């Protein structure tokens, strides 16, 4: 019977193959052991974290260009770019309409995709409460909050309305609102209740459209955040009447607050950012770090907080989740009180 001859090279190849197989078996056994202990293997997770983000980030604004939500998004994107906090580009994409439903439905449709995020506007809470959107705040992943925005009630600088008291003598007034039930609409209902005024709400798709309607004389009033209104006031195009905050705005020290005038109107807007449901925990942690860096930066303070007299606020993901629940409850209670919900 012929003897099988094994060359030294074939012998070395066989030994390497056996070593590789033993390593694979050992690695599988180690992974199985970790799983049995309830510990997830770290290598794949770290590999994913090391490559995220690997494509451009889309920031969805559920409103038109020029409004408060749009200004916030573009300021955040600019600060992130200036500070080089992302290895990719952030693209701001406006998807207005349907009282926020179009934009938020679009954001929600990218479940599990951590390359999409969006800003929390008023319609984020009110539209679901009205049953006009299939999703609510629980359908999104909270990332962080960056500020709170008070509201300024303004008129065209050429208006005959010089002060809040002049509203009482007006037979009919029109105010613009981004959506049928947004902060502007709720605040107008509260004003009618508190002062006995006759303010009719006219819905628009974005804050920029409302500003244009007031400047064009198509609307009598509008509620705007400082990031929308201060530029108009500085330019002499708008006249501020009152502020919906407990304290006066630093840049408008002569403008009173509603509470000091004896009216129970004290309301601010939460400025926060969310992602679709089902995104990896690593992406949430990544964005917590990015947004914290934004919130604590001089660039953010100068470009947003100081410039627009916004109220400073930073909340991480867990804290924002609690605040979103509380905010939704506040809107629900306010809407029921005003007869907008049963």
C-alpha positions as CSV (number, residue, x, y, z in Angstrom):
1,X,0.0,0.0,0.0
2,X,1.6,3.3,-1.0
3,X,2.6,5.6,1.9
4,X,1.0,9.1,2.0
5,X,3.8,11.7,1.9
6,X,3.0,15.0,3.6
7,X,5.3,18.0,2.7
8,X,6.3,20.4,5.5
9,X,4.4,23.2,3.7
10,X,1.1,21.2,3.7
11,X,1.7,20.3,7.3
12,X,2.0,24.0,8.3
13,X,-1.1,24.9,6.3
14,X,-3.1,22.2,8.1
15,X,-1.9,23.4,11.5
16,X,-2.9,27.0,10.6
17,X,-6.3,25.9,9.5
18,X,-6.8,23.9,12.7
19,X,-5.8,27.0,14.8
20,X,-8.2,29.2,12.9
21,X,-11.1,26.7,13.5
22,X,-10.2,26.5,17.2
23,X,-10.3,30.3,17.4
24,X,-13.7,30.5,15.7
25,X,-15.1,27.8,18.1
26,X,-13.5,29.6,21.1
27,X,-15.0,33.0,20.0
28,X,-18.5,31.5,19.5
29,X,-18.2,29.8,22.9
30,X,-17.1,33.1,24.5
31,X,-20.0,35.0,22.8
32,X,-22.5,32.3,24.0
33,X,-21.1,32.6,27.5
34,X,-21.6,36.3,27.5
35,X,-25.2,35.9,26.2
36,X,-26.0,33.4,28.9
37,X,-24.9,36.0,31.4
38,X,-27.0,38.7,29.8
39,X,-24.0,40.6,28.5
40,X,-24.0,41.7,24.9
41,X,-20.8,41.3,23.0
42,X,-19.0,44.6,22.8
43,X,-17.0,44.3,19.5
44,X,-19.9,44.7,17.1
45,X,-21.4,47.6,19.1
46,X,-18.1,49.5,19.3
47,X,-17.6,48.9,15.6
48,X,-21.0,50.5,14.8
49,X,-20.3,53.4,17.2
50,X,-16.9,54.0,15.6
51,X,-18.5,54.5,12.1
52,X,-21.6,56.5,13.1
53,X,-22.5,58.9,11.6
54,X,-21.4,57.6,8.2
55,X,-23.8,59.6,6.0
56,X,-25.3,63.1,6.0
57,X,-27.9,64.0,8.7
58,X,-31.3,65.3,7.7
59,X,-33.0,67.7,10.1
60,X,-36.7,67.7,9.3
61,X,-38.6,70.9,10.1
62,X,-42.4,70.3,10.2
63,X,-43.1,74.0,9.2
64,X,-42.1,76.5,6.5
65,X,-39.0,78.6,6.1
66,X,-38.5,81.6,8.2
67,X,-40.5,80.6,11.4
68,X,-39.1,79.8,14.8
69,X,-38.6,76.1,14.2
70,X,-36.8,76.8,11.0
71,X,-34.5,79.4,12.6
72,X,-33.7,77.0,15.4
73,X,-32.8,74.2,13.0
74,X,-30.6,76.4,10.9
75,X,-28.9,77.9,13.9
76,X,-28.2,74.4,15.4
77,X,-26.8,73.2,12.0
78,X,-24.5,76.3,11.8
79,X,-23.1,75.9,15.3
80,X,-22.5,72.2,14.7
81,X,-20.7,73.1,11.5
82,X,-18.7,75.9,13.0
83,X,-17.6,73.8,15.9
84,X,-16.9,70.7,13.6
85,X,-19.1,68.5,15.9
86,X,-20.1,66.2,13.0
87,X,-17.9,64.4,10.4
88,X,-20.8,64.7,7.9
89,X,-23.1,67.5,6.7
90,X,-26.4,68.4,8.4
91,X,-29.1,69.2,5.9
92,X,-32.2,71.2,7.0
93,X,-35.3,70.0,5.1
94,X,-38.7,71.8,5.5
95,X,-41.9,69.7,5.2
96,X,-44.7,72.0,6.2
97,X,-48.5,71.3,6.1
98,X,-51.2,69.4,7.9
99,X,-50.5,71.3,11.2
100,X,-47.2,69.5,11.4
101,X,-48.5,66.1,10.4
102,X,-46.7,66.0,7.1
103,X,-43.3,66.6,8.6
104,X,-43.7,64.4,11.6
105,X,-45.2,61.5,9.6
106,X,-42.2,61.8,7.2
107,X,-39.8,61.7,10.2
108,X,-41.6,58.8,11.7
109,X,-41.5,56.8,8.5
110,X,-37.7,56.5,8.9
111,X,-38.0,54.2,11.9
112,X,-34.6,52.9,13.0
113,X,-32.7,55.3,10.8
114,X,-30.4,57.5,12.9
115,X,-29.6,59.8,9.9
116,X,-32.9,61.6,10.4
117,X,-33.9,64.0,13.3
118,X,-36.4,66.7,13.8
119,X,-37.4,69.6,16.0
120,X,-40.2,69.5,18.5
121,X,-42.8,72.1,17.7
122,X,-46.1,72.8,19.2
123,X,-48.0,70.7,16.7
124,X,-45.8,67.8,17.8
125,X,-48.2,67.7,20.8
126,X,-51.4,69.3,19.7
127,X,-52.0,67.6,16.3
128,X,-52.0,64.1,17.8
129,X,-54.3,65.2,20.6
130,X,-56.8,66.3,18.0
131,X,-56.6,62.9,16.3
132,X,-55.1,64.4,13.1
133,X,-51.9,62.4,13.3
134,X,-51.4,58.7,13.8
135,X,-48.4,59.2,16.0
136,X,-47.7,61.1,19.2
137,X,-44.7,62.0,21.3
138,X,-44.3,58.4,22.4
139,X,-43.6,57.4,18.7
140,X,-40.2,59.3,18.6
141,X,-36.8,59.0,20.4
142,X,-36.0,62.0,22.5
143,X,-32.4,63.3,22.1
144,X,-32.2,66.6,24.0
145,X,-33.6,70.1,24.7
146,X,-31.8,73.3,24.0
147,X,-34.0,76.3,25.1
148,X,-37.4,77.6,25.9
149,X,-39.1,80.4,23.9
150,X,-41.5,83.0,25.3
151,X,-44.0,84.6,23.0
152,X,-44.4,88.2,22.0
153,X,-47.7,89.6,20.9
154,X,-47.1,92.1,18.1
155,X,-48.9,94.2,15.5
156,X,-47.7,96.0,12.3
157,X,-45.9,99.2,13.3
158,X,-48.5,101.1,11.3
159,X,-51.4,99.7,13.2
160,X,-53.8,101.8,15.2
161,X,-53.3,99.3,18.1
162,X,-50.8,101.0,20.4
163,X,-51.2,98.9,23.6
164,X,-52.9,95.8,24.9
165,X,-55.9,97.9,26.1
166,X,-56.7,98.9,22.5
167,X,-57.6,95.2,21.8
168,X,-60.7,95.6,23.9
169,X,-62.3,98.2,21.7
170,X,-61.6,96.4,18.5
171,X,-64.8,94.7,17.1
172,X,-62.9,91.9,15.2
173,X,-59.2,91.0,15.0
174,X,-57.4,88.3,12.9
175,X,-54.3,86.5,14.2
176,X,-52.1,84.1,12.3
177,X,-51.3,80.6,13.6
178,X,-49.0,77.9,12.3
179,X,-51.6,75.2,12.1
180,X,-55.2,75.3,13.4
181,X,-54.2,74.4,17.0
182,X,-50.8,75.7,17.8
183,X,-49.5,77.9,20.6
184,X,-50.6,81.0,18.7
185,X,-54.1,79.7,18.5
186,X,-54.2,78.6,22.1
187,X,-52.8,81.9,23.4
188,X,-55.4,83.8,21.3
189,X,-58.2,81.7,22.9
190,X,-56.7,82.5,26.3
191,X,-56.6,86.2,25.4
192,X,-60.3,86.1,24.3
193,X,-61.1,84.4,27.6
194,X,-59.0,86.8,29.8
195,X,-59.9,90.1,28.1
196,X,-63.2,89.4,26.3
197,X,-61.6,90.2,22.9
198,X,-62.9,89.0,19.5
199,X,-59.8,87.4,18.0
200,X,-60.2,85.0,15.0
201,X,-57.5,82.5,14.3
202,X,-56.3,82.1,10.7
203,X,-54.1,79.0,10.1
204,X,-50.9,79.1,7.9
205,X,-48.2,76.6,7.1
206,X,-45.2,78.5,8.6
207,X,-44.2,81.5,10.7
208,X,-42.6,83.2,7.7
209,X,-46.0,83.3,6.0
210,X,-47.6,84.8,9.1
211,X,-45.0,87.5,9.3
212,X,-45.6,88.4,5.7
213,X,-49.4,88.5,6.2
214,X,-49.0,90.9,9.2
215,X,-46.5,93.1,7.3
216,X,-48.9,93.1,4.3
217,X,-51.9,94.1,6.4
218,X,-53.8,90.8,5.9
219,X,-53.6,90.0,9.6
220,X,-54.0,92.3,12.7
221,X,-51.8,90.4,15.2
222,X,-49.4,87.6,15.6
223,X,-47.7,85.7,18.4
224,X,-44.0,85.2,17.7
225,X,-41.0,83.8,19.5
226,X,-38.1,86.2,20.0
227,X,-36.1,84.5,17.3
228,X,-38.9,85.5,14.9
229,X,-39.9,88.9,16.2
230,X,-36.9,90.8,17.5
231,X,-35.5,91.4,14.0
232,X,-38.8,92.8,12.9
233,X,-39.0,95.0,16.0
234,X,-35.4,96.2,15.6
235,X,-36.2,97.1,12.0
236,X,-39.3,99.2,13.1
237,X,-41.7,96.9,11.2
238,X,-43.5,95.4,14.2
239,X,-44.7,96.9,17.5
240,X,-44.6,94.6,20.6
241,X,-47.6,94.7,23.0
242,X,-46.8,92.1,25.7
243,X,-44.8,89.0,26.5
244,X,-46.1,85.6,27.6
245,X,-43.3,85.0,30.2
246,X,-42.9,85.6,34.0
247,X,-40.2,88.2,33.3
248,X,-39.7,90.9,30.7
249,X,-37.4,90.2,27.8
250,X,-33.9,91.8,28.2
251,X,-33.9,93.5,24.8
252,X,-37.5,94.8,25.2
253,X,-37.4,96.2,28.8
254,X,-40.3,98.6,28.1
255,X,-42.7,95.8,27.0
256,X,-44.7,94.4,29.9
257,X,-45.6,90.7,30.6
258,X,-49.2,89.5,30.6
259,X,-48.9,88.4,34.3
260,X,-47.8,91.9,35.4
261,X,-50.8,93.4,33.5
262,X,-53.1,91.0,35.5
263,X,-53.7,88.4,32.8
264,X,-53.1,84.7,33.5
265,X,-51.1,84.1,30.3
266,X,-47.7,82.6,31.1
267,X,-46.5,80.1,28.4
268,X,-43.2,79.2,26.7
269,X,-42.4,76.8,23.9
270,X,-40.1,73.8,24.4
271,X,-37.2,73.7,21.9
272,X,-36.1,70.1,21.6
273,X,-34.8,67.6,19.1
274,X,-36.0,64.0,18.5
275,X,-35.3,61.0,16.2
276,X,-37.5,58.3,14.8
277,X,-38.3,55.3,16.9
278,X,-36.0,52.3,17.0
279,X,-32.7,54.1,16.6
280,X,-29.6,52.5,18.2
281,X,-28.8,53.5,21.8
282,X,-25.3,54.5,20.5
283,X,-26.8,57.1,18.2
284,X,-28.8,58.6,21.1
285,X,-25.7,58.8,23.3
286,X,-23.8,60.3,20.4
287,X,-26.4,63.1,19.9
288,X,-26.6,63.8,23.6
289,X,-22.9,64.6,23.5
290,X,-23.3,66.8,20.4
291,X,-26.3,68.7,21.7
292,X,-24.6,69.2,25.1
293,X,-21.6,70.7,23.3
294,X,-23.9,73.0,21.4
295,X,-25.9,74.1,24.5
296,X,-22.7,74.9,26.4
297,X,-20.9,76.7,23.6
298,X,-20.3,80.4,23.3
299,X,-21.4,80.1,19.6
300,X,-24.9,78.9,20.7
301,X,-25.2,81.6,23.4
302,X,-24.3,84.3,21.0
303,X,-26.1,83.1,17.9
304,X,-29.3,82.0,19.6
305,X,-29.8,82.6,23.3
306,X,-28.5,86.2,23.5
307,X,-29.5,87.2,20.0
308,X,-33.1,86.1,20.5
309,X,-33.5,86.5,24.2
310,X,-34.3,82.8,24.6
311,X,-34.4,81.0,28.0
312,X,-31.4,78.7,28.4
313,X,-32.2,75.0,28.9
314,X,-30.4,71.7,28.4
315,X,-32.1,68.4,28.9
316,X,-30.6,65.0,28.1
317,X,-32.6,62.2,26.5
318,X,-34.1,60.8,29.7
319,X,-35.0,64.2,31.1
320,X,-36.5,65.2,27.8
321,X,-38.7,62.1,27.7
322,X,-40.2,63.2,31.1
323,X,-40.6,66.8,29.9
324,X,-42.4,65.7,26.7
325,X,-44.9,63.7,28.7
326,X,-45.5,66.7,31.0
327,X,-45.8,69.1,28.1
328,X,-48.3,66.9,26.3
329,X,-50.4,66.7,29.5
330,X,-50.3,70.5,29.8
331,X,-51.5,71.0,26.3
332,X,-54.3,68.4,26.8
333,X,-55.5,70.2,29.9
334,X,-55.3,73.7,28.2
335,X,-57.2,72.4,25.1
336,X,-59.9,70.8,27.3
337,X,-60.3,74.0,29.3
338,X,-60.8,76.0,26.1
339,X,-63.3,73.5,24.8
340,X,-61.0,72.2,22.0
341,X,-61.0,68.7,23.4
342,X,-63.7,66.7,25.2
